[in-house]
Amino acid sequence: MERETLEFDVLFVGAGPANLSGAIHLARLVKEHNEAVAKGERTGKSLGDVEIAVIEKGATVGAHILSGAVMDPKGLRELIPDFVEQGAPLESPVKEDHFLYLTEKHAIPSPITPPPLKNHGYYIVSLNRLTAWLGEKCEAAGVNVFPEFPGAEMLYDENDRVIGVRTGDKGINKEGKQKANYEPGVDLRAKVTVLGEGPRGSLSKEMVRRLNLDEGREPQAYSVGVKELWELPDDRYPAGRVTHTLGYPSDTHTYGGGWIYGMQNRILNLGYVTGLDYRDPLLDPHAEFQRFKQHPFLQRLLDGGKMIRYGAKTIVAGGYFAMPKLYADGVLLVGDCAGFLNSQRLKGIHAAIKSGMLAAEAIYQALLTEDFSANQLRRYEELVNQSWIIPELRKVRNFHAAFQQSRWPALVNAGLQFLTGGRAWGLFDRSKAEPGYEAMKKLSDFGYHGNDIAQRYGDLRFDGKTTFNKVTDVYHASVGHDEDQPAHLHVLDPQICATRCTEEYGNPCERFCPAAVYEMVENGGGRSLQINFSNCVHCKTCDIMDPYQIINWVTPEGGGGPDYKGM
Ligand SMILES: Cc1cc2nc3c(=O)[nH]c(=O)nc-3n(C[C@H](O)[C@H](O)[C@H](O)COP(=O)(O)OP(=O)(O)OC[C@H]3O[C@@H](n4cnc5c(N)ncnc54)[C@H](O)[C@@H]3O)c2cc1C
């Protein structure tokens, strides 16, 4: 069957806040330019019709978007100054900030809210809704938005210049054969491709390695956020109240913390972040979240409430030192894909929006000069360096890495950063920076005997009221994948699973995946790995955390995955 080719001027891969903002801003810059030229207010020629497309792997724009989220509005305000008047879906302005240190039994309020967690002037949002709204703005600006279009492969020319993206095939059965509805993926060719895939993008991962864009940078660090929405029976936690927690249940060598945000209509938004550079091979980020909810403070808060939604997603945390080079011939990286998240504030939406806008400005100049080479597109990196993104990230450049020492020195470091402008003498030896999966110790090195999970979570019970097992939770993520397709979690050497991995790490994939995708099953006298790929919530934790790096997450058939309505 012939593969179709579609030509665009600019192709944005991933309909997140970064790329949607980039597409809106680019359409606006082109329109303003053409109007100014037509009126004789600007010299030069009209750019004519610039074809801009955004592709998204989810079934709708926003379906795969999961965030906290308390939004610093400075990015959105630059994109759409009257976003409030234009009806941006905002849950509530932040009205109260609280910070609690949790011991096993007590919640100790901090007398002051640490400055990075002060959210006055910010908004609680459902990023799923806000992104869907930005998608509408894109379409209104004349941008082609294609949901259910996963970018499955980068397209390069003979000189390794990026020339677009091939979308995933449809209608391949689980044996890899064509079904009656087979449709080959389309080659989407563009003068510039902008990757805004969010954390650990499958295309970005491959491209960054191929083009050495991470040369001389630290390995990217990640966390995973596991989250639920609850319906409360009364107004005990008002919209606009923000609480962050530190301490229980994380051990002092694991980066972790909780959030509780009050949304409209008595909806409580709560979750727990675990650093994906933990040492304990028995650690389970979903179980950490369940334990968090078992804390007496949370038990009281959730009493009589009902869990209504679930989700999990990774967060980039490496910051300034882990940012890859942001451009190459024909391609730019924006948003979380580029690592623009301030992990101290757990905020990336504002920088994602801003980076999309700066990419648009660089592309606009490339369109004027008709030059899409790395030499021209480096303008984007210059614009990022001149913007507020870099000073913000530089001030917290040692925040996440210091947690590899342990909680207390890291907190001292976090406090000192205000005085030192982000320096951290001797706290972290950058030459030893390692990817998070290398931090995980083998069972015996951690002091465990055998791989019985009860050694860490012996007291954890899923009562179906406050605490839920993964399968129950995943049901509330409304995940859908056609089951008759090849698994999109490629385990490159399954032999390791039942042998080395069982012995050395006790098959940690069963634990680090928050969606019960990986399961070791008895199989004719032996054990083997079963991949329940239809549960996958596209969080990418497995791709990041597998100790042998043999799990490769690729995009499934378009439209598959979670549906994070209201998350
Ligand atoms: C649990 C959690 C809590 C957070 N809390 C906050 C907060 O309180 N405040 C804050 O400011 N930030 C917060 N963040 C961070 C914030 O969500 C991100 O910084 C922001 O969403 C980044 O936007 P993005 O456009 O770069 O990527 P994303 O929002 O991740 O969007 C990427 C999009 O690309 C799509 N995609 C990926 N790969 C492909 C492909 N190959 N083909 C097609 N489509 C693809 C995805 O489906 C997705 O829709 C949080 C993040 C998490 C996970």
The ligand as an SDF file (V2000), in Angstrom:
LIG
                    3D

 53 58  0  0  0  0  0  0  0  0999 V2000
    1.7990   15.0700   38.3780 C   0  0  0  0  0  0  0  0  0  0  0  0
    2.2290   16.3830   37.8050 C   0  0  0  0  0  0  0  0  0  0  0  0
    2.0150   17.5490   38.5160 C   0  0  0  0  0  0  0  0  0  0  0  0
    2.4090   18.7670   37.9770 C   0  0  0  0  0  0  0  0  0  0  0  0
    2.1060   19.9180   38.6350 N   0  0  0  0  0  0  0  0  0  0  0  0
    2.3560   21.1060   38.0590 C   0  0  0  0  0  0  0  0  0  0  0  0
    1.9120   22.3030   38.6550 C   0  0  0  0  0  0  0  0  0  0  0  0
    1.2820   22.3060   39.7110 O   0  0  0  0  0  0  0  0  0  0  0  0
    2.2040   23.4720   38.0210 N   0  0  0  0  0  0  0  0  0  0  0  0
    2.9020   23.5120   36.8450 C   0  0  0  0  0  0  0  0  0  0  0  0
    3.1400   24.6020   36.3010 O   0  0  0  0  0  0  0  0  0  0  0  0
    3.3330   22.3700   36.2520 N   0  0  0  0  0  0  0  0  0  0  0  0
    3.0650   21.1850   36.8180 C   0  0  0  0  0  0  0  0  0  0  0  0
    3.4600   20.0270   36.1970 N   0  0  0  0  0  0  0  0  0  0  0  0
    4.2650   20.1090   34.9610 C   0  0  0  0  0  0  0  0  0  0  0  0
    3.4290   20.4620   33.7330 C   0  0  0  0  0  0  0  0  0  0  0  0
    2.3360   19.6040   33.6190 O   0  0  0  0  0  0  0  0  0  0  0  0
    4.3140   20.3910   32.5050 C   0  0  0  0  0  0  0  0  0  0  0  0
    5.4410   21.2180   32.6970 O   0  0  0  0  0  0  0  0  0  0  0  0
    3.6120   20.8120   31.2300 C   0  0  0  0  0  0  0  0  0  0  0  0
    2.4470   20.0690   31.0290 O   0  0  0  0  0  0  0  0  0  0  0  0
    4.5560   20.6560   30.0400 C   0  0  0  0  0  0  0  0  0  0  0  0
    3.8720   20.9170   28.8650 O   0  0  0  0  0  0  0  0  0  0  0  0
    4.3670   20.2710   27.4810 P   0  0  0  0  0  0  0  0  0  0  0  0
    3.5010   20.8490   26.4300 O   0  0  0  0  0  0  0  0  0  0  0  0
    5.8200   20.4330   27.3620 O   0  0  0  0  0  0  0  0  0  0  0  0
    4.1230   18.7110   27.6160 O   0  0  0  0  0  0  0  0  0  0  0  0
    2.8420   17.8440   27.9970 P   0  0  0  0  0  0  0  0  0  0  0  0
    1.8880   18.6400   28.8010 O   0  0  0  0  0  0  0  0  0  0  0  0
    3.3550   16.5910   28.5600 O   0  0  0  0  0  0  0  0  0  0  0  0
    2.1390   17.5440   26.6020 O   0  0  0  0  0  0  0  0  0  0  0  0
    2.7390   16.6950   25.6510 C   0  0  0  0  0  0  0  0  0  0  0  0
    1.6680   16.1980   24.6820 C   0  0  0  0  0  0  0  0  0  0  0  0
    2.3260   15.5340   23.6020 O   0  0  0  0  0  0  0  0  0  0  0  0
    1.6580   14.3160   23.3130 C   0  0  0  0  0  0  0  0  0  0  0  0
    2.6360   13.4100   22.6900 N   0  0  0  0  0  0  0  0  0  0  0  0
    3.7250   12.8760   23.2770 C   0  0  0  0  0  0  0  0  0  0  0  0
    4.4160   12.1530   22.3870 N   0  0  0  0  0  0  0  0  0  0  0  0
    3.7480   12.2220   21.2180 C   0  0  0  0  0  0  0  0  0  0  0  0
    3.9940   11.6800   19.9290 C   0  0  0  0  0  0  0  0  0  0  0  0
    5.0800   10.9580   19.6610 N   0  0  0  0  0  0  0  0  0  0  0  0
    3.0880   11.9250   18.9510 N   0  0  0  0  0  0  0  0  0  0  0  0
    1.9890   12.6930   19.1970 C   0  0  0  0  0  0  0  0  0  0  0  0
    1.7150   13.2240   20.4110 N   0  0  0  0  0  0  0  0  0  0  0  0
    2.6010   13.0120   21.4020 C   0  0  0  0  0  0  0  0  0  0  0  0
    1.1510   13.8480   24.6610 C   0  0  0  0  0  0  0  0  0  0  0  0
    0.0860   12.9230   24.5140 O   0  0  0  0  0  0  0  0  0  0  0  0
    0.7180   15.1820   25.2890 C   0  0  0  0  0  0  0  0  0  0  0  0
   -0.6050   15.4900   24.9430 O   0  0  0  0  0  0  0  0  0  0  0  0
    3.0770   18.8040   36.7150 C   0  0  0  0  0  0  0  0  0  0  0  0
    3.2930   17.6130   36.0020 C   0  0  0  0  0  0  0  0  0  0  0  0
    2.8610   16.4250   36.5350 C   0  0  0  0  0  0  0  0  0  0  0  0
    3.0560   15.1630   35.7310 C   0  0  0  0  0  0  0  0  0  0  0  0
  1  2  1  0
  2  3  1  0
  2 52  2  0
  3  4  2  0
  4  5  1  0
  4 50  1  0
  5  6  2  0
  6  7  1  0
  6 13  1  0
  7  8  2  0
  7  9  1  0
  9 10  1  0
 10 11  2  0
 10 12  1  0
 12 13  2  0
 13 14  1  0
 14 15  1  0
 14 50  1  0
 15 16  1  0
 16 17  1  0
 16 18  1  0
 18 19  1  0
 18 20  1  0
 20 21  1  0
 20 22  1  0
 22 23  1  0
 23 24  1  0
 24 25  2  0
 24 26  1  0
 24 27  1  0
 27 28  1  0
 28 29  2  0
 28 30  1  0
 28 31  1  0
 31 32  1  0
 32 33  1  0
 33 34  1  0
 33 48  1  0
 34 35  1  0
 35 36  1  0
 35 46  1  0
 36 37  1  0
 36 45  1  0
 37 38  2  0
 38 39  1  0
 39 40  1  0
 39 45  2  0
 40 41  1  0
 40 42  2  0
 42 43  1  0
 43 44  2  0
 44 45  1  0
 46 47  1  0
 46 48  1  0
 48 49  1  0
 50 51  2  0
 51 52  1  0
 52 53  1  0
M  END
$$$$
